Amino acid sequence: MNNIAIEARELTRRFGSYIAVNKLDLRIPRGTIYGFLGPNGSGKSTTIRLLTGLLTPDSGTINILGLQLPAQAEQLRTRIGYMTQKFSLFGDLTLQENLQFIGRIYGLGRSVMKQRIEELLTLYELADRRHLLADELSGGQKQRLALAAATIHKPELLFLDEPTSAVDPENRRDFWEKLFDLSDSGSTILVSTHYMDEAERCHYLAILEAGVKRADDTPQNLMANMDANVVEISGPNLRQLKQQLLQLGQVKSVAQQGVQLRVLVNRAVTDPVSQLRRDCVALQPSHQLALVRPSLEDVFVMCTGDRS
């Protein structure tokens, strides 16, 4: 069996004169959690819709689970699951009725459907709410119901479009534990997010900006190979100091985090702490400087060119 779940080459999609996805290449191994990280308008949702067959590309090729899109999109339908960014189940149906409806769409037999609904309601801790209307659920409960619906037919490949954008950190953490369980059972998962902590959980990660893939690797490799060193500075007058640091050519970005500045310095600078001391006259002896480990947010800033 081909170990690649998703392969796209030169994938492009326009809306009028606007290029939403620009010559995107993807190669996603089976059984992995692959993330799209990027701001609104970066092309994450459009790419997912292209890969599910909901949109047709203007150019490029798509191979999903050995099927060519868009020609074989109908054959792909029962092999994938899709959880949209906005809750899309029926608010005036109960949890059980929603799952029964989705099960019928995927052609599940009566006995198989009954078994799967019981499994999912138990797994996602919704069994005691089965007769509630979906509109009566909290944000986290709606999220779990949507994931249950997306996986009722045991899809090989699961697409999740910013699935945790409306839930609290505890529910987000629990949700990701469920994703790792699905991945461990053999499912391939493509998830888009704008949360750095979620992106760092992925096995592989692509950073998108304005429809272009800026980086693609494991989160650990992206951080290790970032083209900048990170210096943290603590001390007085941080807001004024930030403006001075941004004037230096070797400084790529400066951002305040609590009582510290996080400064990204060109990797070509061999001793960034000493260099900043020499070049920035606003630095005082009372300022503490330390070379620290890059974060995924640092990588994102470098990839997207944000100097704020």
Wavefront OBJ file of the C-alpha trace (Angstrom):
o trace
v 0.000 0.000 0.000
v 1.198 3.506 -0.832
v 2.264 5.159 2.413
v 1.174 8.604 1.206
v -2.372 9.673 2.080
v -2.351 13.071 0.372
v -0.220 14.277 -2.527
v -0.810 17.585 -4.265
v 1.355 19.289 -6.859
v 1.246 22.906 -8.012
v -2.242 23.247 -6.515
v -3.760 26.632 -7.370
v -7.189 28.151 -6.772
v -8.344 31.668 -7.653
v -11.457 33.629 -6.805
v -11.562 36.238 -9.527
v -8.210 38.016 -9.428
v -7.502 36.814 -5.879
v -5.179 33.806 -5.563
v -6.312 31.870 -2.470
v -3.939 28.914 -2.962
v -0.757 29.432 -4.955
v 1.169 26.459 -6.442
v 0.907 24.401 -3.260
v 2.818 21.106 -2.979
v 1.871 18.608 -0.260
v 2.975 15.089 0.598
v 1.343 13.742 3.753
v 2.146 10.246 5.103
v -0.636 7.945 6.267
v -1.286 7.692 9.982
v 0.069 11.143 10.816
v -1.412 14.362 12.148
v -0.482 17.092 9.681
v -1.184 20.718 10.541
v -1.848 23.889 8.608
v -0.774 26.949 10.592
v -1.625 30.400 9.361
v -3.700 33.541 9.903
v -7.152 34.119 8.468
v -6.902 34.416 4.692
v -3.783 32.269 4.432
v -5.517 29.572 2.361
v -6.080 26.904 5.009
v -9.829 26.430 4.533
v -9.632 26.712 0.746
v -6.945 24.028 0.637
v -9.045 21.688 2.767
v -12.030 22.200 0.483
v -9.855 21.414 -2.519
v -8.543 18.246 -0.893
v -12.047 17.048 0.002
v -13.371 17.634 -3.515
v -15.706 20.449 -2.463
v -13.781 22.892 -4.664
v -12.158 22.327 -8.040
v -8.585 23.625 -8.524
v -7.764 25.986 -11.355
v -4.558 24.037 -11.905
v -2.455 21.342 -10.295
v -3.034 17.696 -9.382
v -4.523 16.044 -6.282
v -4.197 12.412 -5.225
v -6.085 11.406 -2.067
v -5.869 7.802 -0.823
v -4.927 6.716 -4.343
v -7.824 8.568 -5.999
v -7.498 11.472 -8.412
v -9.522 14.605 -7.707
v -11.832 16.004 -8.861
v -12.558 13.066 -11.215
v -12.939 10.479 -8.421
v -14.362 12.738 -5.712
v -17.540 10.666 -5.323
v -15.523 7.496 -4.672
v -13.596 9.348 -1.973
v -16.667 10.556 -0.082
v -17.156 7.522 2.173
v -13.436 7.244 2.992
v -13.005 10.690 4.515
v -14.502 12.705 7.363
v -14.803 16.487 7.460
v -15.380 18.714 10.491
v -16.047 22.324 9.542
v -14.894 25.396 11.429
v -18.491 26.355 12.264
v -20.783 23.850 14.007
v -22.823 22.451 11.111
v -25.088 19.824 12.668
v -28.792 20.384 13.281
v -29.512 22.379 16.414
v -33.163 21.283 16.533
v -32.275 17.572 16.488
v -31.051 15.602 19.494
v -27.527 14.259 19.652
v -28.751 10.772 18.808
v -30.884 12.030 15.912
v -27.944 13.953 14.476
v -25.717 10.883 14.568
v -28.468 8.711 13.050
v -28.885 11.211 10.224
v -25.143 11.295 9.486
v -24.956 7.506 9.715
v -27.676 7.149 7.086
v -25.838 9.587 4.799
v -22.809 7.280 4.939
v -24.954 4.219 4.298
v -24.457 2.489 7.637
v -26.780 -0.432 8.318
v -29.157 -0.277 11.264
v -27.187 -2.597 13.582
v -23.784 -1.087 12.679
v -25.156 2.416 13.163
v -26.640 1.594 16.556
v -23.334 0.108 17.717
v -21.279 3.052 16.434
v -23.578 5.632 18.037
v -23.290 3.906 21.410
v -19.503 3.700 21.050
v -19.171 7.363 20.120
v -21.561 8.726 22.732
v -19.613 6.826 25.370
v -16.194 7.730 23.973
v -16.993 11.445 23.835
v -18.826 11.479 27.188
v -22.182 12.423 25.679
v -24.246 9.344 26.516
v -26.236 11.084 29.263
v -27.054 13.941 26.853
v -28.232 11.847 23.918
v -31.790 13.231 24.104
v -30.772 16.888 24.392
v -31.066 19.156 21.378
v -27.704 20.020 19.865
v -28.422 23.722 20.444
v -28.510 23.029 24.198
v -24.881 21.876 24.300
v -21.874 23.899 25.414
v -19.131 24.765 22.948
v -16.955 21.849 24.028
v -19.860 19.395 23.860
v -20.785 20.585 20.352
v -17.180 20.070 19.337
v -17.198 16.480 20.607
v -20.516 15.798 18.881
v -19.143 17.169 15.591
v -16.077 14.930 15.875
v -18.309 11.929 16.579
v -20.359 12.709 13.475
v -17.236 13.133 11.336
v -15.879 9.746 12.412
v -19.077 7.661 12.614
v -18.119 5.741 9.447
v -14.502 5.203 10.579
v -12.868 7.289 7.835
v -9.304 6.642 6.745
v -8.667 10.369 6.446
v -10.084 13.142 8.622
v -10.135 16.849 7.749
v -10.573 19.324 10.610
v -10.896 23.021 9.789
v -9.962 25.046 12.906
v -12.030 22.673 15.059
v -11.148 24.251 18.429
v -11.623 27.939 17.631
v -14.624 28.338 19.977
v -13.653 26.226 22.988
v -11.643 26.713 26.172
v -8.063 25.412 26.738
v -9.172 22.384 28.767
v -11.547 21.217 26.035
v -8.876 21.894 23.417
v -6.425 19.665 25.280
v -8.968 16.867 25.655
v -9.893 17.173 21.980
v -6.265 16.694 20.948
v -5.989 13.590 23.089
v -8.867 12.164 21.037
v -7.017 13.062 17.823
v -3.930 11.167 18.972
v -6.135 8.158 19.737
v -7.529 8.317 16.189
v -4.038 8.675 14.725
v -2.789 5.759 16.794
v -5.589 3.608 15.368
v -4.392 4.373 11.816
v -6.351 7.458 10.762
v -4.607 10.256 8.892
v -5.616 13.702 10.133
v -5.194 17.082 8.488
v -6.031 19.913 10.897
v -5.868 23.656 10.424
v -5.233 25.939 13.373
v -4.016 29.360 14.402
v -2.985 28.206 17.878
v 0.767 27.726 18.309
v 0.410 25.098 21.037
v -1.816 22.988 18.775
v 0.551 23.365 15.838
v 3.404 22.091 18.002
v 1.425 18.905 18.713
v 1.319 17.908 15.025
v 3.635 15.282 13.584
v 4.217 17.535 10.558
v 3.357 21.169 9.958
v 2.991 23.541 7.023
v 3.018 27.289 7.588
v 0.811 29.124 5.086
v 0.688 32.815 4.234
v -1.364 34.404 1.448
v -1.896 31.014 -0.188
v 1.813 30.147 -0.238
v 3.500 27.414 1.798
v 6.350 29.106 3.659
v 7.643 26.065 5.557
v 6.943 22.326 5.866
v 8.585 19.931 8.349
v 8.200 18.541 11.843
v 7.673 21.312 14.416
v 10.933 20.270 16.094
v 12.925 20.599 12.866
v 11.301 23.925 12.035
v 12.408 25.319 15.390
v 15.892 23.766 15.235
v 16.569 25.068 11.721
v 15.093 28.541 12.091
v 17.189 31.198 10.379
v 17.544 33.321 13.510
v 18.768 33.232 17.089
v 16.478 34.293 19.908
v 17.590 36.701 22.637
v 15.393 37.525 25.621
v 15.889 40.916 27.260
v 14.552 41.976 30.645
v 14.930 45.348 32.316
v 13.525 48.898 32.248
v 11.833 50.859 29.440
v 11.055 47.866 27.251
v 8.665 49.731 24.932
v 11.277 52.365 24.080
v 13.992 49.714 23.815
v 11.897 47.747 21.336
v 11.792 50.674 18.923
v 15.567 51.082 19.110
v 16.199 47.396 18.503
v 13.976 47.390 15.427
v 16.298 49.928 13.811
v 19.185 47.423 13.776
v 19.740 45.611 10.487
v 20.499 42.246 12.094
v 17.233 42.267 14.082
v 14.360 40.472 12.349
v 11.626 40.949 14.931
v 10.996 42.212 18.459
v 7.962 41.319 20.547
v 7.177 41.854 24.210
v 6.145 38.839 26.273
v 5.315 39.814 29.834
v 8.316 41.560 31.359
v 10.709 40.535 28.579
v 11.447 41.363 24.969
v 11.919 38.465 22.564
v 14.391 39.506 19.862
v 15.032 37.520 16.689
v 18.551 38.129 15.398
v 19.933 37.002 12.035
v 21.576 33.586 12.438
v 24.692 34.844 10.666
v 25.485 36.846 13.801
v 27.759 34.493 15.747
v 27.387 36.141 19.168
v 23.987 37.906 19.141
v 24.081 38.920 22.809
v 27.405 40.740 22.464
v 26.383 42.198 19.102
v 23.203 43.696 20.559
v 25.185 45.123 23.461
v 27.567 46.833 21.027
v 25.022 48.094 18.511
v 22.068 49.207 20.636
v 22.922 52.322 22.636
v 19.598 52.106 24.502
v 20.710 48.907 26.259
v 21.807 49.648 29.818
v 23.964 47.587 32.205
v 20.782 46.761 34.126
v 19.277 44.988 31.110
v 19.638 41.208 31.252
v 20.219 39.420 27.911
v 20.052 35.647 27.373
v 20.157 33.357 24.358
v 17.069 31.068 24.489
v 15.439 28.221 22.578
v 13.307 29.190 19.556
v 9.555 28.665 19.782
v 7.112 27.823 17.026
v 5.819 31.376 17.219
v 9.347 32.567 16.419
v 9.377 30.293 13.370
v 6.024 31.655 12.280
v 7.244 35.233 12.590
v 10.345 34.449 10.530
v 8.356 32.666 7.844
v 5.745 35.365 7.469
v 8.095 38.343 7.672
v 6.335 40.029 10.612
v 8.664 42.545 12.283
v 6.141 43.763 14.875
l 1 2 3 4 5 6 7 8 9 10 11 12 13 14 15 16 17 18 19 20 21 22 23 24 25 26 27 28 29 30 31 32 33 34 35 36 37 38 39 40 41 42 43 44 45 46 47 48 49 50 51 52 53 54 55 56 57 58 59 60 61 62 63 64 65 66 67 68 69 70 71 72 73 74 75 76 77 78 79 80 81 82 83 84 85 86 87 88 89 90 91 92 93 94 95 96 97 98 99 100 101 102 103 104 105 106 107 108 109 110 111 112 113 114 115 116 117 118 119 120 121 122 123 124 125 126 127 128 129 130 131 132 133 134 135 136 137 138 139 140 141 142 143 144 145 146 147 148 149 150 151 152 153 154 155 156 157 158 159 160 161 162 163 164 165 166 167 168 169 170 171 172 173 174 175 176 177 178 179 180 181 182 183 184 185 186 187 188 189 190 191 192 193 194 195 196 197 198 199 200 201 202 203 204 205 206 207 208 209 210 211 212 213 214 215 216 217 218 219 220 221 222 223 224 225 226 227 228 229 230 231 232 233 234 235 236 237 238 239 240 241 242 243 244 245 246 247 248 249 250 251 252 253 254 255 256 257 258 259 260 261 262 263 264 265 266 267 268 269 270 271 272 273 274 275 276 277 278 279 280 281 282 283 284 285 286 287 288 289 290 291 292 293 294 295 296 297 298 299 300 301 302 303 304 305 306 307 308
